[in-house]
Amino acid sequence: MSAAKNARLQAVGLTDHNTPQGIDGIQAAAVAEGLIVFPGVEVTVGGIHLLCLFDAHCGRDDVLVLLAQLGIKPADYDLHDTTASKSIVEAIEVATTAGAIVIAAHVNGPKGLLKELGGEERLKALRAPGLVAAELGVPLFDAPGWMEEAEVRSWFDGSKPEGRLALIGSSDSHGFEQAGRRFTWMKMTRLDAEGLRLALLDGADSLKIAGAADPRDPNLVHADYAIESISVSHAKHMGQKEPLTIEFNPWLNAIIGGRGTGKSTLVDLCRKTLRRDKELKEGEGSLRAAFERRMRVPANRSEEGLLRAETLVELIYRKDGESFVLSWDPQGSTTPIARLDSDERVPDAGDIRERFPVRIYSQKQLFDLAKDPDALLTVIDDSTEVQSAELERSRSEAEAKYLSLCAEVRALRTQVAELPARTATLADVRRKLALLERGGHAKTLNDYRVRRRQHAAWKSIRKLAGEAVEAVGLAADERLIVADLDLGQEAESDPTTASLKRAHEHMSVVVRDLRVTVLAEVEKARTAIAAVTSGPDARAWFTALETSDQEYKRVTQELTEEGISNPDQYRDLIQRAAALELELNQLEKLRLTAEERETQATESLERYRHLREQLTNERRQFATKTSGDLIQVEILGFAQSDGVEAFLRGTLGVDRFDGDIQALGKRIVSGPIQPFCFDGLDELVKDLRELIEEPGKPWPTNDKRFETLLRKIQPERIDRLALYLPADAVAVRFRDPHNGTKWQPLAQGSPGQQTAALLAFVLGYGQEPIILDQPEDDLDNTLIYQVLVQHLRRAKLTRQVIVVTHNPNIVVHGDAELVVSLEAVSDQTKIVFAGGLQEKKAREEICRVMEGGPEAFETRYRRVMLPGGRRDG
């Protein structure tokens, strides 16, 4: 049992060969390990091995009785060559009558039914009423004589006349190390013989063969997303004394109950908590308005509303192996998202709508979709395959970038507009400079300025040098003095002070000698400086300076005669020319930047449009993929152009001039037959920009006031005009499953036909949980079974389905894994039952709630099925 538990098994079948030995001890050990043991035996009948399993509460005595009935004596227990005295069909009947579940053992190998029997014997065995399953054995090593698995499956998958038979896998373990090497997941709400029998009778829908290589629980890996539970506290009609909590199954969940038991309220609360209320159509008298009236705290007793101020809804959502608590309350005070880390709630961020996908539909919502097929775009866009939210974010970014770049280009163009004027100014400055530089005047003037600047610097340096020398002399004269040493009268009688006096005298001599030396050096420096300032180098400089002054006076006289009164203007002109050249360089860079930004703006606009085209293509691919045998959805790209005039008025800010607005609209959209093209829009944007920039450009209109208005439009509005995108349209056709092969527009169908087609559509794609509120309304029972039930059975194989229903066909024929029955008790919603169809209570609740009870069901059956209301004795 420890080996079985380590293999992560939950239940085991104990079937030793022809013996009941060991059952009691193993059952006791199983209790300690928390495992369920189905006691049984493997018997040989006509050379074929059969497995006979009893309920977990049975034991060794039940096996002993069966062995006796099969003609196997105690002396022959545990002998492999012991065989029953019955034929295989008789043995199956005996075992079934004894309460055992009969399974053909290792049918693909030695002693297996398929391997050992052939012809009519094989067919008789396979058709035996009590044979409910066949075991697919595990070949030992490379043992010869085993059938191929594909061949084996062909005998049980319904492809042969013998029909379907459940095929299971087991380890056929004869040692600890073999436990769990192969096993079968079975859909059971209760681990007992009845649950086992029903799972086997359900066949492939309730069985999944697995092994040690992949022991994962299919309930946890069935879908990437699942709603694990919902808990409602302190609502008006539920959760008042204690929270109403429903634990969901990851497969098909059916919520049943009479009218007014709170089923649809639970759907509304799921919608609110998962932030899906905006999916409902808005407007007076709409589903959204009715929903908001229900999902509010009433101000008084007469006002509609199902909530209280303290209402709290918590929904646990499993996503990619992690669980999150999603919360909602009317006050908005609770933490919306918290990740479950063991028992701790860790607040998390994000948009619930984007992070936790779900589909929620009521029958009325589907009816609204049928009336407005274009509303299906919202459904399509919300699918994980289309990922419209990501595309819309990217498109919004491209739009913002385009508008920002357009504004930047205008600002740059405004600055660059100064370029011609600055170029002309620079030309004027250069003409004056040319005049000043003619005949060497510029060199003379420049030399003069250089000489005077150099001379001023020399005078400053000479002055500072003299001041420095004088400062040194003054400091030496005043500071190079040693103060007298006052030792006081007590020192005269102290012989130790004589050494201190001598030290002071020596210091005085050193400082006095330094003072004499420094003052002498200062005097020598004075003499040297005077010699430098009057020496030959200084005289040569003064000669050059005087020559420069004379040349300057001559040039000044000549320029004055030519009309330039201020020779210093040359320097200013040089500086002005340099500044203008720098400014022109900067303006040229701005011009190039403006061109670059204009290119980037065009690229951003193209990306904006491309992302919209990508969304259309994604929608088309999705529509093609999800269209089926009952419904065809076609995306008509950019087909909703009837709003172009409203777009023009809103964008341009024009509320009159109908004829002119219509003319602009025709330039954008040529007609309903022609596919939309951006050429007309781009040409219109170009013409409007030119109209604003060129006052003399004419505009074709009979009303000059409209032209005047256009000229005054802000450029930003023209930028936004280029962002026009007609919406996609949706064309939906359906085919009646009853009698037709002809495809018809959805609008021509009856409410039932429309609902059936849309249910086939919404159930035909996606892996996120889907919640349906009474989808059977408007459907007759034939449509419910042929369309809704069949699609539910397919959908639950890949996603979680939660359906609120009043129709037993959905629950029973849909093979709901979980049935939750609700009832209103003292004005409060209570859970009467929650469990699987294999439980008797579930079947009783379905009969009571959906059929009016056993008597009503039996009466209706007699009236419908038997002539004259006669009982079939």
VENZI-V201260 format. One record per backbone hydrogen bond with DSSP energy under -0.5 kcal/mol. CO is the residue of the C=O (numbers start at 0). NH is the residue of the N-H. If there is no record, write none. Layout:
BEGIN
co & nh
CO & NH
CO & NH
END
This chain:
BEGIN
co & nh
0 & 4
1 & 5
2 & 6
3 & 8
4 & 7
9 & 35
11 & 13
11 & 37
12 & 14
13 & 39
15 & 17
15 & 18
15 & 41
17 & 77
19 & 22
21 & 25
22 & 26
23 & 27
24 & 28
25 & 29
26 & 30
27 & 31
28 & 32
29 & 33
29 & 34
30 & 33
35 & 11
35 & 37
36 & 38
37 & 13
38 & 53
40 & 42
40 & 51
41 & 17
42 & 44
42 & 49
43 & 83
44 & 47
47 & 44
48 & 104
49 & 42
50 & 52
50 & 102
51 & 40
52 & 100
54 & 57
58 & 61
58 & 62
59 & 63
60 & 64
61 & 65
62 & 66
63 & 67
64 & 68
65 & 69
66 & 71
67 & 70
69 & 84
69 & 85
70 & 72
72 & 75
73 & 76
75 & 78
77 & 79
78 & 81
86 & 90
87 & 91
88 & 92
89 & 93
90 & 94
91 & 95
92 & 96
93 & 97
94 & 99
95 & 98
99 & 101
100 & 52
101 & 131
101 & 132
102 & 50
103 & 106
103 & 134
104 & 112
105 & 108
106 & 114
107 & 146
108 & 111
110 & 48
111 & 115
112 & 116
117 & 120
117 & 121
118 & 122
119 & 123
120 & 124
121 & 125
122 & 126
124 & 127
127 & 130
129 & 101
129 & 131
131 & 165
132 & 103
133 & 167
134 & 106
134 & 136
135 & 169
136 & 138
138 & 140
139 & 142
147 & 151
148 & 152
149 & 153
150 & 154
151 & 154
152 & 155
152 & 156
155 & 164
159 & 162
162 & 157
165 & 133
165 & 167
167 & 135
174 & 177
174 & 178
175 & 178
177 & 180
180 & 211
182 & 209
184 & 207
185 & 187
189 & 191
191 & 195
192 & 196
193 & 197
194 & 198
195 & 199
196 & 200
197 & 201
198 & 202
201 & 204
202 & 205
202 & 206
203 & 206
205 & 186
207 & 184
209 & 182
210 & 213
211 & 214
213 & 210
216 & 219
216 & 220
217 & 221
223 & 319
225 & 227
225 & 317
227 & 247
228 & 315
229 & 245
230 & 313
231 & 243
232 & 311
236 & 828
237 & 234
238 & 233
242 & 244
243 & 231
245 & 229
245 & 247
250 & 252
250 & 800
251 & 816
251 & 817
252 & 254
252 & 802
253 & 255
253 & 819
254 & 804
255 & 821
257 & 260
261 & 265
262 & 266
263 & 267
264 & 268
265 & 269
266 & 270
267 & 271
268 & 272
269 & 273
270 & 275
271 & 274
275 & 278
276 & 279
280 & 287
282 & 285
285 & 289
286 & 290
287 & 291
288 & 292
289 & 293
290 & 294
293 & 295
293 & 305
295 & 297
295 & 306
299 & 302
305 & 235
306 & 297
307 & 310
311 & 232
312 & 327
313 & 230
314 & 316
314 & 325
315 & 227
315 & 228
316 & 323
317 & 225
318 & 321
321 & 318
322 & 339
323 & 316
323 & 325
324 & 326
324 & 337
325 & 314
327 & 312
328 & 331
333 & 335
335 & 326
336 & 347
337 & 324
338 & 340
338 & 345
339 & 341
340 & 343
343 & 340
343 & 345
344 & 346
345 & 338
349 & 351
350 & 354
351 & 355
354 & 356
356 & 768
358 & 770
360 & 772
361 & 365
362 & 366
363 & 367
364 & 368
365 & 369
366 & 370
367 & 371
371 & 374
372 & 375
373 & 376
374 & 377
374 & 378
375 & 379
376 & 380
377 & 381
379 & 382
380 & 387
382 & 386
386 & 390
387 & 391
388 & 392
389 & 393
390 & 394
391 & 395
392 & 396
393 & 397
394 & 398
395 & 399
396 & 400
397 & 401
398 & 402
399 & 403
400 & 404
401 & 405
402 & 406
403 & 407
404 & 408
405 & 409
406 & 410
407 & 411
408 & 412
409 & 413
410 & 414
411 & 415
412 & 416
414 & 417
415 & 418
417 & 421
418 & 422
419 & 423
420 & 424
421 & 425
422 & 426
423 & 427
424 & 428
425 & 429
426 & 430
427 & 431
428 & 432
429 & 433
430 & 434
431 & 435
432 & 436
433 & 437
434 & 437
436 & 439
437 & 440
439 & 443
440 & 444
441 & 445
442 & 446
443 & 447
444 & 448
445 & 449
446 & 450
447 & 451
448 & 452
449 & 453
450 & 454
451 & 455
452 & 456
453 & 457
454 & 458
455 & 459
456 & 460
457 & 461
458 & 462
459 & 463
460 & 464
461 & 465
462 & 466
463 & 467
464 & 468
465 & 469
466 & 470
467 & 471
468 & 472
469 & 473
470 & 474
471 & 475
472 & 476
473 & 477
474 & 478
474 & 479
475 & 479
478 & 480
480 & 482
483 & 485
484 & 486
487 & 490
488 & 491
489 & 492
490 & 493
492 & 494
493 & 496
494 & 497
496 & 500
497 & 501
498 & 502
499 & 503
500 & 504
501 & 505
502 & 506
503 & 507
504 & 508
505 & 509
506 & 510
507 & 511
508 & 512
509 & 513
510 & 514
511 & 515
512 & 516
513 & 517
514 & 518
515 & 519
516 & 520
517 & 521
518 & 522
519 & 523
520 & 524
521 & 525
522 & 526
523 & 527
524 & 528
525 & 529
526 & 530
527 & 531
528 & 532
529 & 533
531 & 534
534 & 538
535 & 539
536 & 540
537 & 541
538 & 542
539 & 543
540 & 544
541 & 545
542 & 546
543 & 547
544 & 548
545 & 549
546 & 550
547 & 551
548 & 552
549 & 553
550 & 554
551 & 555
552 & 556
553 & 557
554 & 558
555 & 559
556 & 560
557 & 561
558 & 563
559 & 562
562 & 564
564 & 566
565 & 568
566 & 569
567 & 570
567 & 571
568 & 572
569 & 573
570 & 574
571 & 575
572 & 576
573 & 577
574 & 578
575 & 579
576 & 580
577 & 581
578 & 582
579 & 583
580 & 584
581 & 585
582 & 586
583 & 587
584 & 588
585 & 589
586 & 590
587 & 591
588 & 592
589 & 593
590 & 594
591 & 595
592 & 596
593 & 597
594 & 598
595 & 599
596 & 600
597 & 601
598 & 602
599 & 603
600 & 604
601 & 605
602 & 606
603 & 607
604 & 608
605 & 609
606 & 610
607 & 611
608 & 612
609 & 613
610 & 614
611 & 615
612 & 616
613 & 617
614 & 618
615 & 619
616 & 620
617 & 621
618 & 622
619 & 623
620 & 624
621 & 625
622 & 626
629 & 734
630 & 627
631 & 732
633 & 635
633 & 730
634 & 636
635 & 638
635 & 728
638 & 640
639 & 726
640 & 643
642 & 646
643 & 647
644 & 648
645 & 649
646 & 650
647 & 651
648 & 652
648 & 653
656 & 660
657 & 661
658 & 662
659 & 663
660 & 664
661 & 665
662 & 666
663 & 667
664 & 668
667 & 669
676 & 680
677 & 681
678 & 682
679 & 683
680 & 684
681 & 685
682 & 686
683 & 687
684 & 688
685 & 689
686 & 690
687 & 691
688 & 692
689 & 693
692 & 694
693 & 696
698 & 700
701 & 703
702 & 705
702 & 706
703 & 707
704 & 708
705 & 709
706 & 710
707 & 711
708 & 711
709 & 712
713 & 716
713 & 717
714 & 718
715 & 719
716 & 720
717 & 721
718 & 721
719 & 722
720 & 723
726 & 639
728 & 635
729 & 731
730 & 633
731 & 745
732 & 631
733 & 743
735 & 739
743 & 733
744 & 747
745 & 748
749 & 753
750 & 754
751 & 755
752 & 756
753 & 757
754 & 758
755 & 759
756 & 760
757 & 761
758 & 762
760 & 763
768 & 358
769 & 801
770 & 360
771 & 773
771 & 803
772 & 362
773 & 776
775 & 778
779 & 783
780 & 784
781 & 785
782 & 786
782 & 787
783 & 788
784 & 789
786 & 790
787 & 791
788 & 792
789 & 793
790 & 794
791 & 795
793 & 796
794 & 797
794 & 798
799 & 769
800 & 252
801 & 771
802 & 254
802 & 804
803 & 773
805 & 807
806 & 809
806 & 810
807 & 811
808 & 812
808 & 813
810 & 815
811 & 814
815 & 836
817 & 253
818 & 820
818 & 834
819 & 255
819 & 821
820 & 831
820 & 832
821 & 257
822 & 824
822 & 829
824 & 827
827 & 824
829 & 822
829 & 831
832 & 820
834 & 818
835 & 838
838 & 841
838 & 842
839 & 843
840 & 844
841 & 845
842 & 846
843 & 847
844 & 848
845 & 849
845 & 850
846 & 850
846 & 852
847 & 851
852 & 856
853 & 857
854 & 858
855 & 859
856 & 860
857 & 861
858 & 862
859 & 863
860 & 864
860 & 865
861 & 865
865 & 868
866 & 869
870 & 872
END
